[in-house]
Amino acid sequence: MSLEHSPARSRKAAAAVVDPTYTVDSFCAAEAISRAQLYRAWREGWGPDYYLNGVERRITTAARMRWQAQREAAARAKAAGERE
């Protein structure tokens, strides 16, 4: 029997992460922003939601999508205000 078809291998594949979380560094890389910009966003109250895993901040994919939608809405509101 090959290892490819072993029961242990199929359990491992089923446990694959579908909705990953981001570390500060991976979030910044994905959004093409600096760590300083992200920490500024949190300090000023417009950063993405996060949870602590020990001392490490983790950002879920859902929080990233909400943050992107909020940033897009803020950009639209700013553009609308500039047109008036």
Rosetta blueprint (number, residue, H / E / L):
1 M L
2 S L
3 L H
4 E H
5 H H
6 S L
7 P H
8 A H
9 R H
10 S H
11 R H
12 K H
13 A H
14 A H
15 A L
16 A L
17 V L
18 V L
19 D L
20 P L
21 T E
22 Y E
23 T L
24 V H
25 D H
26 S H
27 F H
28 C H
29 A H
30 A H
31 E H
32 A L
33 I L
34 S L
35 R H
36 A H
37 Q H
38 L H
39 Y H
40 R H
41 A H
42 W H
43 R H
44 E H
45 G L
46 W L
47 G L
48 P L
49 D L
50 Y L
51 Y E
52 L E
53 N E
54 G L
55 V L
56 E E
57 R E
58 R E
59 I E
60 T E
61 T H
62 A H
63 A H
64 R H
65 M H
66 R H
67 W H
68 Q H
69 A H
70 Q H
71 R H
72 E H
73 A H
74 A H
75 A H
76 R H
77 A H
78 K H
79 A H
80 A H
81 G H
82 E H
83 R H
84 E L
